[in-house]
Amino acid sequence: MNQIDEESKVVINDEEQYSIWPAGRVNALGWHDAGFSGTNQACLEHINKVWTDMRPKSLRLEMAANETAGAAVTSRHPEGAQRP
């Protein structure tokens, strides 16, 4: 059996980044089973479906917080309004 045909599993880390590992491998610290296993190709197809935003979770949260903060400032100071 070659590497392509071996049973693999999809794992995810705390930053919600995905990887493919051999199915029998013990997960490293910070990595968890994502609930999908199969051939490497099937695992890649699964990851392509579920991992739609490549940014790490911490960056997505930071950017969302900045957008929320920016929206709050904009709502207090609409375009064209004079600021104190």
Secondary structure by P-SEA (a helix, b strand, c coil): ccccccbbbbbbcccccccccccccccccccccccccccaaaaaaaaaacccccccaaaaaaaaaaaaaaaaaaaacccccccc
